Amino acid sequence: MRRFHLAHFVVSAVLCVVAAAALAGCGLVKTDPKGDPKAEAPPPLQVEQVGDPNIVKVDHPEQFQVATAAAYNATSELNVTGVVNPDISRNVPVISLASGRVVEVRARLGDTVTKGQLLMRVQSTDISGAFSEYRQAVADETLTRAQLARAKTLIEAGALAQKDYEVAVDANEKAKVAVETAAEHLRVLGADKDHPSAIIDIFAPVSGVITDQQVTASSGVQSLASTNPFTISDLSQVWIVCDVYENDLKNVRVNETANVKLNAYPDRVLTGRISNIGPILDPAIRTAKVRLEIANPGIMRVGMFATATFHGMDKQLRATIPATAILHLHDRDWIYTPTGTNTFRRVEVTSGKMVPPNMQEVISGVMPGDRVVQNALVLQNTAEE
C-alpha cells in the first residue's frame, strides 16, 4: 500500500515538471527580465538623411543669368560716431559791464539774432553813478574854463601873478581830463552820455544763434563776476567730435578729409577736415577725441549724431558684384553660385559699400572671378514655390 502511494507521488511530480516546461515553451509563463541583458539595452538610433538647405535645384537653370565678380582696389575705412558741436572759436559771449536787475529780455535760447539787435535791458546803479560823475566833471570843467578866461584877462592887464595864472590853466586841464574819463566810463558801460538814464541796453555783438541763456526777466547780473547772460554761436562752421579707439588712430591724420553722414539725413554725404587729434586718451575706454571742421549747409544742429568715415592709406583687393546678386535674408547677406548642371549653392557673404554704377563691394565670401547669380531674389522665390 505504501509503495502504491509513493509511486503515485513520483508520477505526479514528473507530470508537473513536464507541464511547466510546456507552458514556458508556449510563452504562457513569464520569465524574469532582469536576467536578460538585451531587454535592458536602449533601442537602436534611427538615422534620417536630410538634404542641404543651402542647395537649390531648378529645372531650367538657363533662366537665371550669372555674373562674374570683378576686382576692386578698396582703401581701408574706419567708421566712428560723433556729435555736432559749435566751433568754440566762433562762440561770442554777451556781457553786461553794468551790474543791476534785468527789466526786459528781448531774445531767448535758440533764437537767430543779428549784430546790433537788442537782447535785454538792465536797470543799473552803476550807470546812475557814472552819469553823476560825468555831470559833475562837466560842471567843474565849465567853472575852470571861466576861471581861466578871467585869469587870462587879468594877467594881460598886469593884475595877476604868473603863478596864479598857471594854477588856473592847470585846473582847467585837469577838469578836461575828468570830463573825458567820465565820458569814457559811460561808453564802456554801454550808455550814451547825451541821453542820461539808469537803464542800459545790451545789444548782440555778432550775428548767430543763441546757444546759451543764463538770465530771465527780473534776474540780476553782476558785471564780469557772474555768468554770461547769453552766448551767441556762429553755426556756419561747426565741429564733429568723434571718439576713436587707440588701435585705430593709425587711420586718422590731421588735415585729411573724412565723409560725414548725419543720422537725421543718412542719404546726404558731407566732407569734413581733420583739424585736431586729442593728445590725451580717455583712460576708461581708451579713445581719443578727433575733431572735424565742416561747413554747415544749414541742416546741422548742435547735438546731432553723425557717422564719420576715415579713409586709410592701405589698399585692399576685394570683389564687386551686382547689387541684385545679394539677398538680404534673416539679417544676413547671401549670394547664389552655380555648383552643377541644375543646382546652385547659397553662400553667406559680408557686403560692403556701394560702388557705382549699381555694384556692391563684398568684403568676404566672394573672390574676384567667382560666378554668382545676377538676381538672387528671383532664384530664392523660385526655390520656395
C-alpha positions in Angstrom: 0.0 0.0 0.0 2.8 2.4 0.9 4.6 1.5 -2.4 1.5 2.5 -4.3 1.2 5.9 -2.7 4.9 6.6 -3.3 4.7 5.7 -6.9 1.7 7.9 -7.3 3.5 10.9 -5.8 6.5 10.4 -8.1 4.3 10.3 -11.2 2.5 13.5 -10.2 5.8 15.4 -9.7 7.1 14.4 -13.1 3.8 15.5 -14.7 4.0 18.9 -13.1 7.6 19.5 -14.3 6.6 18.5 -17.9 3.6 20.8 -17.8 5.6 23.7 -16.6 8.2 23.2 -19.4 5.4 23.1 -21.9 3.9 26.3 -20.8 7.2 28.1 -20.8 7.8 26.9 -24.4 4.4 28.3 -25.4 5.2 31.7 -23.8 2.4 31.5 -21.2 4.9 31.6 -18.3 6.7 35.0 -17.8 10.4 34.9 -17.2 12.3 37.4 -15.1 13.6 40.2 -17.5 16.4 41.0 -15.1 18.2 38.0 -16.2 18.1 39.1 -20.0 20.8 41.9 -20.7 19.3 42.6 -24.2 16.0 43.6 -22.6 17.8 46.5 -20.7 19.6 47.9 -23.9 18.2 51.2 -25.5 16.5 50.9 -28.9 18.9 51.4 -31.9 19.2 55.0 -33.3 17.2 55.8 -36.4 19.3 58.0 -38.8 17.4 60.1 -41.4 19.1 61.6 -44.4 18.3 65.3 -44.7 19.2 67.4 -47.7 21.4 70.5 -47.6 19.1 73.6 -47.2 21.6 75.8 -49.0 21.5 73.7 -52.2 18.8 74.7 -54.6 17.9 72.6 -57.6 15.9 74.0 -60.6 14.6 72.6 -63.8 15.7 75.4 -66.0 18.9 77.0 -64.8 19.4 78.9 -68.0 16.6 81.3 -66.8 19.0 82.7 -64.2 21.8 84.9 -65.5 25.2 84.5 -64.0 27.7 87.4 -63.4 31.4 87.3 -62.7 32.8 89.1 -59.7 35.1 91.9 -60.7 38.3 93.0 -58.8 38.2 96.3 -56.9 41.0 98.1 -55.1 39.4 99.4 -51.9 41.0 101.6 -49.3 40.7 100.7 -45.7 37.9 102.6 -43.9 37.2 103.4 -40.3 33.6 104.3 -39.3 33.2 106.1 -35.9 30.3 108.0 -34.3 30.4 111.7 -33.4 28.4 114.6 -32.2 27.9 118.0 -33.8 29.4 120.8 -31.6 29.7 124.6 -32.1 33.0 125.9 -33.1 34.4 127.3 -29.8 36.4 130.0 -31.7 33.1 131.2 -33.1 31.3 131.4 -29.7 30.9 135.1 -28.6 29.6 135.8 -25.0 27.2 138.6 -24.4 28.1 140.5 -21.3 26.9 143.5 -19.3 29.7 145.5 -17.6 27.0 147.2 -15.5 25.6 145.3 -12.6 21.9 145.6 -11.9 18.4 144.0 -12.4 17.1 142.7 -15.7 13.9 144.6 -16.6 13.3 143.2 -20.0 14.5 140.2 -22.1 14.1 140.5 -25.9 15.7 137.2 -27.0 15.6 133.6 -26.0 17.6 130.4 -26.3 17.7 129.1 -29.8 16.8 132.4 -31.5 18.8 133.6 -34.5 19.9 137.2 -33.9 21.7 139.8 -36.0 24.6 142.1 -35.0 23.2 145.2 -33.1 19.9 143.6 -32.2 18.6 144.5 -28.7 18.8 141.4 -26.4 17.9 142.8 -22.9 17.7 145.9 -20.8 19.3 146.3 -17.3 18.5 148.8 -14.6 21.8 149.6 -13.0 23.1 151.9 -10.2 26.5 151.7 -11.9 25.0 153.7 -14.8 23.4 156.2 -12.4 26.7 156.8 -10.6 28.6 157.1 -13.9 26.2 159.8 -15.2 26.5 161.7 -11.9 30.3 161.7 -12.2 30.1 162.8 -15.8 27.8 165.8 -15.0 30.0 166.8 -12.1 33.0 166.7 -14.3 31.3 168.8 -17.0 30.3 171.4 -14.3 33.9 171.5 -13.0 35.3 172.0 -16.5 32.8 174.8 -17.2 33.9 176.6 -14.0 37.6 176.2 -14.6 37.2 177.3 -18.1 35.5 180.5 -16.9 38.2 181.0 -14.3 40.9 180.6 -16.9 39.4 183.2 -19.2 39.2 185.6 -16.2 42.8 184.9 -15.3 43.9 185.5 -18.8 42.3 188.9 -18.8 43.9 189.8 -15.5 47.3 188.7 -16.5 47.2 190.7 -19.7 46.3 193.8 -17.6 49.1 193.0 -15.2 46.7 192.5 -12.3 47.5 188.8 -11.7 50.7 187.0 -10.8 52.1 184.4 -13.3 51.9 181.6 -10.8 48.2 182.2 -10.2 47.6 182.1 -14.0 49.4 178.8 -14.2 47.2 177.4 -11.5 44.1 178.3 -13.5 45.5 176.7 -16.6 46.3 173.5 -14.7 42.9 173.4 -13.1 41.2 173.7 -16.5 43.3 170.9 -18.0 42.5 168.6 -15.1 38.8 169.4 -15.5 39.0 168.4 -19.2 40.7 165.1 -18.3 37.9 164.4 -15.7 35.2 165.0 -18.4 36.9 162.7 -20.9 37.4 160.0 -18.3 33.7 160.2 -17.1 32.6 160.1 -20.8 34.8 157.0 -21.5 33.4 155.3 -18.4 29.9 155.8 -19.7 30.9 154.5 -23.1 32.4 151.3 -21.6 29.3 150.6 -19.7 27.3 151.0 -22.9 25.5 154.2 -22.1 25.1 157.3 -24.2 26.3 160.5 -22.4 23.8 162.6 -24.3 20.8 160.5 -23.0 21.1 160.1 -19.3 19.2 157.0 -18.0 19.6 154.4 -15.3 18.6 151.7 -17.8 21.2 150.3 -20.1 20.5 148.4 -23.4 22.5 145.2 -24.2 22.9 144.5 -27.9 24.2 141.5 -29.9 27.9 141.9 -30.7 27.7 139.5 -33.6 25.2 137.6 -35.7 24.4 134.0 -35.0 22.3 131.7 -32.8 21.8 132.0 -29.1 23.2 128.7 -27.8 23.2 129.6 -24.1 21.0 131.7 -21.9 21.5 132.4 -18.2 19.1 135.3 -17.5 15.4 135.8 -17.2 13.3 138.8 -16.5 13.9 140.3 -13.0 17.1 138.4 -12.5 20.3 140.1 -11.6 23.6 140.5 -13.4 26.9 141.1 -11.5 29.1 142.5 -14.3 32.1 140.3 -15.0 31.7 138.3 -11.8 28.6 136.4 -13.0 28.0 134.0 -15.8 27.4 135.5 -19.3 23.7 136.3 -19.8 23.9 135.0 -23.4 26.3 133.1 -25.7 25.9 133.6 -29.5 27.4 131.0 -31.8 28.2 131.3 -35.5 27.0 127.9 -36.8 28.1 128.4 -40.4 31.1 126.3 -39.4 30.7 123.5 -36.8 32.8 120.7 -35.3 32.2 117.0 -35.4 33.8 115.5 -32.3 34.4 111.7 -32.6 35.8 109.1 -30.3 38.5 106.9 -32.0 39.9 103.9 -30.3 43.7 103.7 -29.6 44.2 100.8 -32.1 42.5 102.8 -34.9 44.4 106.1 -34.6 46.8 105.0 -37.3 44.0 105.5 -39.8 43.5 109.2 -38.8 45.8 112.0 -39.9 45.5 115.8 -39.4 44.4 117.8 -42.4 43.0 114.7 -44.2 39.3 114.6 -45.1 36.5 112.3 -43.9 33.0 111.6 -45.1 30.2 112.6 -42.7 26.7 111.3 -42.6 24.1 112.7 -40.2 21.6 110.2 -38.6 18.8 112.6 -39.5 19.9 112.8 -43.2 21.6 109.4 -44.0 21.4 109.9 -47.7 23.5 113.1 -47.7 27.3 112.9 -47.5 29.3 115.9 -46.2 33.0 116.4 -46.2 35.0 117.5 -43.1 38.6 118.2 -42.5 40.5 116.7 -39.5 41.8 119.7 -37.6 42.9 118.1 -34.3 43.6 114.7 -32.7 43.4 114.8 -28.9 46.8 114.4 -27.2 45.2 112.7 -24.2 43.3 109.3 -24.2 40.3 108.6 -22.1 41.7 106.2 -19.5 38.4 104.3 -19.2 37.6 103.5 -22.8 41.0 104.1 -24.4 39.7 106.6 -27.0 41.0 109.9 -28.3 38.9 112.9 -29.3 39.2 113.6 -33.1 37.8 116.9 -34.3 36.4 117.6 -37.8 35.8 121.0 -39.1 32.9 121.2 -41.5 30.8 123.8 -43.3 27.2 123.8 -42.2 24.8 123.6 -45.1 22.0 124.7 -42.8 20.8 121.3 -41.7 23.3 120.6 -38.9 22.2 121.3 -35.4 24.2 121.2 -32.2 23.9 117.8 -30.5 23.1 115.8 -33.7 24.6 112.3 -34.0 26.8 111.7 -37.0 28.9 108.9 -38.5 32.4 109.8 -39.8 34.3 107.6 -42.3 38.1 108.0 -42.3 39.9 106.6 -45.3 43.3 104.9 -44.7 46.3 104.7 -47.0 46.3 100.9 -47.4 44.7 99.3 -50.5 42.8 96.0 -50.3 41.7 93.8 -53.2 38.1 93.0 -53.0 35.3 91.7 -55.2 32.4 93.7 -56.6 29.1 92.1 -57.8 25.8 93.5 -59.0 23.8 94.8 -56.1 20.9 92.5 -57.1 23.1 89.5 -56.6 23.0 89.9 -52.8 20.0 88.5 -50.9 19.2 90.0 -47.5 17.6 87.2 -45.5 17.3 86.8 -41.8 19.6 89.8 -41.1 22.3 88.2 -43.2 23.6 88.7 -46.8 23.6 85.7 -49.2 24.6 85.0 -52.8 23.9 82.0 -55.1 26.7 80.3 -57.0 26.3 77.6 -59.7 27.6 74.3 -58.5 26.3 71.8 -61.1 24.1 71.3 -64.0 20.8 72.2 -62.3 22.0 73.2 -58.8 23.0 76.4 -57.0 24.5 76.9 -53.6 23.6 79.7 -51.2 26.7 81.2 -49.6 26.8 83.8 -46.8 28.8 86.9 -47.5 29.7 90.2 -45.9 28.7 93.1 -48.1 30.4 96.5 -48.1 29.7 99.9 -49.6 28.0 100.6 -52.9 30.3 101.1 -55.9 28.9 103.0 -58.9 27.2 102.0 -61.1 24.8 99.6 -59.2 27.7 97.4 -57.9 28.3 96.4 -54.4 31.6 95.6 -52.6 31.9 92.2 -51.0 34.3 92.0 -48.0 34.2 88.3 -47.6 32.6 85.2 -49.1 33.3 86.1 -52.8 36.6 86.4 -54.6 37.3 88.2 -57.9 36.4 85.8 -60.7 33.7 83.9 -58.9 30.4 83.4 -60.6 27.2 84.4 -58.9 23.6 84.5 -59.8 22.8 88.1 -61.0 19.4 88.2 -59.4 19.4 86.2 -56.1 15.8 87.2 -55.1 14.3 85.7 -58.2 16.1 82.4 -57.6 15.0 82.4 -54.0 11.4 83.0 -54.9 11.6 80.2 -57.5 13.1 77.8 -54.9 10.3 78.5 -52.4 7.5 77.8 -54.9 
